[in-house]
Amino acid sequence: MDDASKELVALVEYVVTPLVDEPEEVSVTHAEGEDGRILIEIRVSEGDVGKVIGRQGRVIKSIRTLARAAATRKDAQVEVELVD
């Protein structure tokens, strides 16, 4: 795992953990695509999915925006997905 991936995973975990009722269930992993894009996957407990998505998807959109902004500083591209 390179520095950019580590920092992006840490950022997403830092943002998501306080949002949920069960922070011990938060799992943030990453994978690198063939095109060099970093895919970050967020897993939370079933009851906390709505809190991470937010009303009309506003919270997850904000998380994606933060991750993309941080990735731009590292000359990387990132996609953030909430896995059920």
Stockholm file with secondary structure:
# STOCKHOLM 1.0

chainA/1-84         MDDASKELVALVEYVVTPLVDEPEEVSVTHAEGEDGRILIEIRVSEGDVGKVIGRQGRVIKSIRTLARAAATRKDAQVEVELVD
#=GR chainA/1-84 SS CCHHHHHHHHHHHHHHGGGSSCGGGCEEEEEECTTSCEEEEEECCGGGHHHHHCGGGHHHHHHHHHHHHHHHHTTCCEEEEECC
#=GC SS_cons        CCHHHHHHHHHHHHHHGGGSSCGGGCEEEEEECTTSCEEEEEECCGGGHHHHHCGGGHHHHHHHHHHHHHHHHTTCCEEEEECC
//
